[in-house]
Amino acid sequence: MAEAKTKAAPKAAAKKAAVKKAPAKAKKAPAKKKPAAKTKAKASTKAKTRARPKAVDTGRKALLAGLGVYGKAYDQMLEQFSNLQEQVDEAQSRLTERRKQAEDLYKSLIKRGTAVEKDALKALADLELDSLADRSKLEAQMKKAKSRFDDLKGKFGKVA
């Protein structure tokens, strides 16, 4: 049995040593992870350098989109301004046309007024103002008109 104990003792010592070695392996494992962390850091810097052009491109596209909005607004403003200018030009042409029509109408009214004035002066000349100013002639005409009025009154009085 002594041999068994001696054989068992080295086995137990080997187990103990194995148990002790296991933590030693655990210590070595993190040492292996450190180089992996360095490669991850290198990989992240490579990813960052790869992401930088994308970020620059995205920023540039955002800037270009802003410029596009400004350009579109500017184009719309120019279009509205040209439409407004066309409306102003059209209104001015209508205004000058109406002014010309007003001048033509005014000239025709002056011409018609001149013709009416001539007719009125002619009619006034035909009136015998001298005879109307003479009281005796005026009374004679009044007697004549009254007699005609009485004759007409008599005719209509008989009919009724």
Backbone as JSON, one array per atom type, in Angstrom:
{
  "sequence": "MAEAKTKAAPKAAAKKAAVKKAPAKAKKAPAKKKPAAKTKAKASTKAKTRARPKAVDTGRKALLAGLGVYGKAYDQMLEQFSNLQEQVDEAQSRLTERRKQAEDLYKSLIKRGTAVEKDALKALADLELDSLADRSKLEAQMKKAKSRFDDLKGKFGKVA",
  "N": [[0.82, -1.17, 0.0], [1.96, 1.07, 0.48], [3.22, 1.65, -1.74], [1.11, 2.28, -3.24], [0.3, 4.57, -2.03], [2.42, 6.18, -2.59], [2.25, 6.24, -5.29], [-0.19, 7.4, -5.53], [0.27, 9.79, -4.34], [1.97, 11.2, -6.16], [0.12, 11.52, -8.16], [-1.84, 13.07, -6.96], [-0.33, 15.28, -6.44], [0.14, 16.01, -9.03], [-2.39, 16.62, -9.83], [-2.89, 18.82, -8.22], [-0.93, 20.48, -9.15], [-1.88, 20.75, -11.68], [-4.2, 22.08, -11.2], [-3.16, 24.38, -10.22], [-1.84, 25.21, -12.44], [-3.82, 25.85, -14.17], [-4.89, 28.42, -13.43], [-2.67, 29.8, -14.22], [-2.73, 29.51, -16.91], [-4.96, 31.0, -17.42], [-4.01, 33.5, -16.9], [-2.28, 33.79, -19.01], [-3.97, 33.83, -21.16], [-5.36, 36.39, -21.12], [-3.2, 37.88, -21.88], [-2.89, 37.18, -24.48], [-5.15, 38.32, -25.49], [-4.66, 41.03, -25.43], [-2.97, 41.7, -27.66], [-4.94, 41.22, -29.54], [-6.73, 43.25, -28.96], [-5.18, 45.39, -29.71], [-5.11, 44.96, -32.45], [-7.75, 45.31, -32.97], [-7.99, 48.0, -32.37], [-6.34, 49.01, -34.33], [-7.84, 48.17, -36.48], [-10.14, 49.66, -36.02], [-9.16, 52.23, -36.4], [-8.52, 52.01, -39.05], [-11.1, 51.65, -39.99], [-12.12, 54.08, -39.27], [-10.64, 55.76, -40.91], [-11.62, 54.88, -43.29], [-14.28, 55.59, -42.99], [-14.16, 58.3, -42.92], [-14.03, 59.49, -45.59], [-16.63, 58.91, -46.36], [-18.1, 60.39, -44.52], [-17.24, 62.96, -45.15], [-18.2, 63.08, -47.75], [-20.94, 62.84, -47.27], [-21.4, 65.19, -45.8], [-20.73, 67.04, -47.75], [-22.71, 66.5, -49.64], [-24.95, 67.3, -48.17], [-24.46, 70.03, -47.98], [-24.56, 70.68, -50.7], [-27.24, 70.06, -51.17], [-28.47, 72.07, -49.68], [-27.59, 74.29, -51.14], [-28.9, 73.68, -53.47], [-31.57, 74.05, -52.72], [-31.53, 76.8, -52.26], [-30.91, 77.64, -54.88], [-33.17, 76.77, -56.29], [-35.18, 78.26, -55.07], [-34.31, 80.79, -55.83], [-34.59, 80.62, -58.63], [-37.39, 80.35, -58.8], [-38.14, 82.8, -57.74], [-37.1, 84.52, -59.69], [-38.68, 83.74, -61.85], [-41.23, 84.47, -60.93], [-40.81, 87.2, -60.75], [-40.38, 87.86, -63.44], [-42.89, 87.2, -64.47], [-44.43, 89.07, -63.08], [-43.32, 91.39, -64.13], [-44.15, 91.15, -66.78], [-46.91, 91.44, -66.41], [-47.0, 94.07, -65.5], [-46.03, 95.41, -67.75], [-48.06, 94.77, -69.57], [-50.24, 96.03, -68.32], [-49.4, 98.69, -68.51], [-49.4, 99.04, -71.28], [-52.13, 98.75, -71.79], [-53.03, 100.97, -70.38], [-51.85, 103.13, -71.81], [-53.19, 102.75, -74.21], [-55.84, 103.21, -73.42], [-55.6, 105.87, -72.65], [-55.09, 107.04, -75.11], [-57.53, 106.47, -76.36], [-59.16, 108.04, -74.72], [-58.21, 110.6, -75.34], [-58.92, 110.71, -78.05], [-61.7, 110.55, -77.8], [-62.16, 112.9, -76.37], [-61.35, 114.81, -78.28], [-63.28, 114.32, -80.25], [-65.56, 115.05, -78.82], [-65.07, 117.78, -78.5], [-65.21, 118.57, -81.17], [-67.91, 118.0, -81.71], [-69.1, 119.7, -79.85], [-68.39, 122.15, -80.93], [-69.87, 122.08, -83.31], [-72.48, 122.06, -82.23], [-72.48, 124.53, -80.96], [-72.3, 126.24, -83.19], [-74.77, 125.66, -84.38], [-76.47, 126.58, -82.33], [-75.83, 129.3, -82.25], [-76.7, 130.03, -84.79], [-79.45, 129.48, -84.55], [-80.08, 131.31, -82.58], [-79.54, 133.63, -83.91], [-81.58, 133.52, -85.76], [-83.79, 134.05, -84.21], [-85.84, 136.77, -83.48], [-84.8, 139.0, -81.68], [-84.98, 141.69, -81.35], [-87.6, 142.22, -82.05], [-88.88, 140.88, -80.02], [-88.15, 142.37, -77.88], [-89.57, 144.65, -78.28], [-92.4, 145.93, -76.87], [-95.03, 146.29, -77.75], [-95.29, 144.67, -80.02], [-94.93, 142.23, -78.81], [-97.19, 142.11, -77.16], [-99.19, 141.95, -79.08], [-98.66, 139.46, -80.22], [-99.22, 137.89, -78.02], [-101.99, 138.31, -77.7], [-102.88, 137.14, -80.0], [-102.13, 134.46, -79.58], [-103.69, 133.88, -77.34], [-106.23, 134.02, -78.4], [-106.2, 131.9, -80.15], [-105.91, 129.83, -78.33], [-108.32, 130.04, -76.93], [-110.09, 129.36, -79.0], [-109.38, 126.7, -79.46], [-110.05, 125.66, -76.99], [-112.75, 125.98, -76.98], [-113.51, 124.21, -79.03], [-112.77, 121.74, -77.95], [-114.27, 121.73, -75.71], [-116.88, 121.46, -76.67], [-116.84, 118.89, -77.69], [-116.5, 117.24, -75.53]],
  "CA": [[0.0, 0.0, 0.0], [2.87, 2.21, 0.5], [3.43, 1.98, -3.13], [-0.12, 2.92, -3.71], [0.31, 5.93, -1.51], [3.41, 6.94, -3.32], [1.71, 6.45, -6.63], [-1.31, 8.32, -5.37], [0.79, 11.09, -4.0], [2.34, 11.96, -7.33], [-1.09, 11.86, -8.91], [-2.47, 14.19, -6.26], [0.51, 16.44, -6.69], [-0.06, 16.4, -10.42], [-3.7, 17.29, -9.89], [-2.72, 20.13, -7.6], [-0.15, 21.27, -10.08], [-2.76, 21.05, -12.81], [-5.12, 23.11, -10.73], [-2.39, 25.61, -10.14], [-1.49, 25.62, -13.79], [-5.0, 26.39, -14.83], [-4.9, 29.87, -13.32], [-1.57, 30.35, -14.99], [-3.21, 29.6, -18.29], [-5.9, 32.12, -17.46], [-3.21, 34.72, -16.99], [-1.71, 33.88, -20.34], [-5.04, 34.11, -22.11], [-5.52, 37.83, -21.31], [-2.03, 38.41, -22.59], [-3.17, 36.98, -25.9], [-6.22, 39.24, -25.88], [-4.1, 42.37, -25.61], [-2.64, 41.92, -29.06], [-6.2, 41.28, -30.28], [-7.26, 44.6, -28.74], [-4.39, 46.28, -30.56], [-5.55, 44.79, -33.83], [-9.08, 45.95, -33.06], [-7.74, 49.43, -32.41], [-5.85, 49.28, -35.68], [-8.97, 47.99, -37.39], [-11.06, 50.79, -35.86], [-8.57, 53.4, -37.06], [-8.72, 51.8, -40.49], [-12.52, 51.9, -40.26], [-12.31, 55.53, -39.18], [-10.11, 56.37, -42.12], [-12.56, 54.53, -44.36], [-15.53, 56.31, -42.74], [-13.94, 59.73, -43.13], [-14.5, 59.93, -46.91], [-18.09, 58.85, -46.38], [-18.6, 61.54, -43.75], [-16.97, 64.15, -45.96], [-19.13, 63.04, -48.88], [-22.29, 63.12, -46.73], [-21.44, 66.62, -45.49], [-20.74, 67.77, -49.04], [-24.04, 66.34, -50.23], [-25.87, 68.15, -47.4], [-24.19, 71.4, -48.42], [-25.09, 70.81, -52.06], [-28.7, 70.08, -51.07], [-28.81, 73.43, -49.25], [-27.39, 75.17, -52.3], [-29.97, 73.37, -54.42], [-32.78, 74.72, -52.23], [-31.34, 78.22, -52.55], [-31.01, 77.83, -56.33], [-34.56, 76.58, -56.71], [-35.92, 79.44, -54.6], [-33.88, 81.9, -56.67], [-35.24, 80.44, -59.93], [-38.81, 80.65, -58.64], [-38.25, 84.24, -57.56], [-36.89, 85.14, -61.0], [-39.86, 83.45, -62.66], [-42.32, 85.33, -60.46], [-40.47, 88.57, -61.1], [-40.62, 88.04, -64.88], [-44.35, 87.22, -64.64], [-44.89, 90.36, -62.58], [-42.9, 92.4, -65.1], [-45.06, 91.02, -67.93], [-48.19, 92.01, -66.01], [-46.82, 95.53, -65.45], [-45.94, 95.87, -69.15], [-49.4, 94.65, -70.14], [-51.07, 97.08, -67.73], [-48.98, 99.97, -69.07], [-49.88, 99.13, -72.66], [-53.58, 99.02, -71.72], [-53.19, 102.34, -69.92], [-51.57, 104.05, -72.93], [-54.29, 102.58, -75.17], [-57.02, 103.9, -72.87], [-55.33, 107.31, -72.72], [-55.28, 107.42, -76.51], [-58.98, 106.47, -76.58], [-59.71, 109.2, -74.02], [-57.86, 111.78, -76.14], [-59.75, 110.69, -79.25], [-63.06, 110.89, -77.37], [-62.15, 114.33, -76.02], [-61.32, 115.58, -79.53], [-64.59, 114.2, -80.91], [-66.51, 115.88, -78.07], [-64.8, 119.18, -78.85], [-65.74, 118.78, -82.51], [-69.38, 118.01, -81.59], [-69.45, 120.94, -79.14], [-68.25, 123.25, -81.9], [-71.02, 122.0, -84.21], [-73.67, 122.49, -81.46], [-72.36, 125.98, -80.76], [-72.67, 126.9, -84.45], [-76.23, 125.54, -84.53], [-77.12, 127.45, -81.34], [-75.66, 130.7, -82.69], [-77.57, 130.21, -85.94], [-80.82, 129.54, -84.05], [-80.2, 132.57, -81.85], [-79.6, 134.69, -84.92], [-82.9, 133.44, -86.39], [-84.78, 134.68, -83.32], [-85.9, 138.21, -83.62], [-84.73, 139.53, -80.32], [-85.43, 143.08, -81.39], [-89.06, 142.24, -82.04], [-89.32, 140.44, -78.69], [-87.89, 143.47, -76.96], [-90.61, 145.65, -78.5], [-93.53, 145.51, -76.05], [-96.27, 146.3, -78.52], [-95.31, 143.47, -80.85], [-95.08, 141.11, -77.89], [-98.59, 142.06, -76.73], [-99.97, 141.5, -80.23], [-98.46, 138.02, -80.33], [-99.92, 137.28, -76.88], [-103.42, 138.32, -78.0], [-103.09, 136.15, -81.05], [-101.99, 133.13, -78.95], [-104.84, 133.69, -76.46], [-107.41, 133.75, -79.22], [-106.08, 130.51, -80.63], [-106.15, 128.98, -77.17], [-109.77, 130.05, -76.68], [-110.72, 128.58, -80.08], [-109.12, 125.28, -79.18], [-110.78, 125.31, -75.78], [-114.14, 125.88, -77.39], [-113.69, 122.99, -79.81], [-112.68, 120.58, -77.07], [-115.38, 121.82, -74.76], [-118.07, 120.94, -77.35], [-116.67, 117.45, -77.89], [-116.61, 116.58, -74.23]],
  "C": [[0.86, 1.23, 0.0], [3.16, 2.63, -0.91], [2.23, 2.69, -3.7], [-0.16, 4.34, -3.24], [1.29, 6.77, -2.27], [2.93, 7.21, -4.74], [0.57, 7.45, -6.57], [-0.8, 9.71, -5.09], [1.26, 11.84, -5.24], [1.13, 12.35, -8.15], [-1.78, 13.05, -8.28], [-1.67, 15.44, -6.48], [0.32, 16.93, -8.11], [-1.4, 17.11, -10.58], [-3.61, 18.68, -9.33], [-1.96, 21.05, -8.54], [-1.0, 21.65, -11.28], [-3.75, 22.14, -12.43], [-4.39, 24.43, -10.66], [-2.05, 26.12, -11.53], [-2.68, 26.25, -14.51], [-5.1, 27.9, -14.64], [-3.76, 30.5, -14.11], [-1.98, 30.48, -16.46], [-4.18, 30.77, -18.45], [-5.15, 33.43, -17.57], [-2.63, 34.89, -18.39], [-2.78, 34.25, -21.37], [-5.28, 35.61, -22.25], [-4.34, 38.44, -22.05], [-2.24, 38.25, -24.09], [-4.25, 37.95, -26.39], [-5.7, 40.65, -26.12], [-3.66, 42.6, -27.05], [-3.9, 41.97, -29.91], [-6.82, 42.66, -30.13], [-6.5, 45.6, -29.6], [-4.81, 46.16, -32.02], [-6.93, 45.39, -34.02], [-8.92, 47.46, -33.14], [-7.23, 49.83, -33.79], [-6.98, 49.17, -36.69], [-9.95, 49.16, -37.27], [-10.48, 52.05, -36.48], [-8.67, 53.25, -38.57], [-10.16, 52.07, -40.87], [-12.8, 53.39, -40.22], [-11.78, 56.21, -40.43], [-10.98, 56.02, -43.31], [-13.86, 55.31, -44.2], [-15.37, 57.8, -43.0], [-14.38, 60.19, -44.52], [-16.02, 59.9, -47.02], [-18.69, 60.04, -45.65], [-18.4, 62.83, -44.53], [-17.96, 64.22, -47.12], [-20.55, 63.36, -48.42], [-22.43, 64.61, -46.41], [-21.5, 67.45, -46.76], [-22.1, 67.69, -49.69], [-25.07, 67.19, -49.5], [-25.7, 69.61, -47.81], [-24.76, 71.64, -49.81], [-26.61, 70.83, -52.07], [-29.17, 71.47, -50.63], [-28.66, 74.43, -50.38], [-28.48, 74.93, -53.34], [-31.27, 74.04, -54.02], [-32.69, 76.21, -52.54], [-31.51, 78.5, -54.04], [-32.43, 77.72, -56.82], [-35.4, 77.79, -56.29], [-35.58, 80.66, -55.47], [-34.54, 81.83, -58.05], [-36.72, 80.78, -59.86], [-39.02, 82.14, -58.48], [-38.06, 84.96, -58.88], [-38.1, 84.93, -61.91], [-41.04, 84.33, -62.24], [-42.05, 86.78, -60.83], [-40.73, 88.83, -62.58], [-42.13, 88.06, -65.17], [-44.93, 88.56, -64.2], [-44.52, 91.47, -63.56], [-43.78, 92.36, -66.34], [-46.41, 91.65, -67.61], [-48.11, 93.53, -65.99], [-46.77, 96.08, -66.87], [-47.31, 95.83, -69.82], [-50.32, 95.75, -69.62], [-50.69, 98.45, -68.31], [-49.44, 100.12, -70.51], [-51.38, 99.39, -72.7], [-53.83, 100.46, -71.3], [-52.92, 103.33, -71.05], [-52.66, 103.95, -73.99], [-55.54, 103.32, -74.69], [-56.82, 105.42, -72.9], [-55.54, 107.82, -74.14], [-56.77, 107.46, -76.84], [-59.62, 107.68, -75.92], [-59.42, 110.48, -74.79], [-58.73, 111.86, -77.39], [-61.19, 111.08, -78.91], [-63.16, 112.38, -77.04], [-62.15, 115.2, -77.28], [-62.66, 115.5, -80.25], [-65.65, 115.01, -80.16], [-66.32, 117.36, -78.35], [-65.39, 119.5, -80.22], [-67.27, 118.88, -82.46], [-69.85, 119.28, -80.87], [-69.37, 122.15, -80.06], [-69.45, 123.27, -82.85], [-72.3, 122.47, -83.49], [-73.64, 123.99, -81.24], [-72.76, 126.74, -82.03], [-74.18, 126.85, -84.65], [-76.96, 126.47, -83.56], [-76.99, 128.91, -81.76], [-76.56, 130.99, -83.89], [-79.02, 130.34, -85.49], [-81.05, 130.86, -83.31], [-80.29, 133.74, -82.83], [-80.97, 134.7, -85.61], [-83.98, 134.07, -85.51], [-84.72, 136.19, -83.51], [-85.95, 138.82, -82.23], [-85.2, 140.98, -80.28], [-86.95, 143.14, -81.33], [-89.59, 141.78, -80.69], [-89.11, 141.54, -77.66], [-88.93, 144.57, -77.12], [-91.88, 145.16, -77.82], [-94.83, 145.44, -76.85], [-96.38, 145.06, -79.41], [-95.53, 142.23, -79.99], [-96.53, 140.98, -77.42], [-99.5, 141.58, -77.87], [-99.85, 139.99, -80.39], [-99.18, 137.29, -79.2], [-101.42, 137.24, -77.13], [-103.75, 137.26, -79.03], [-103.04, 134.73, -80.46], [-103.18, 132.86, -78.05], [-106.08, 133.37, -77.27], [-107.36, 132.33, -79.78], [-106.38, 129.53, -79.5], [-107.64, 128.9, -76.87], [-110.5, 129.25, -77.75], [-110.55, 127.08, -79.83], [-109.92, 124.81, -77.97], [-112.26, 125.14, -76.1], [-114.42, 124.61, -78.16], [-113.66, 121.77, -78.89], [-113.79, 120.6, -76.02], [-116.64, 121.26, -75.35], [-117.99, 119.43, -77.49], [-116.91, 116.73, -76.57], [-118.01, 116.69, -73.77]]
}
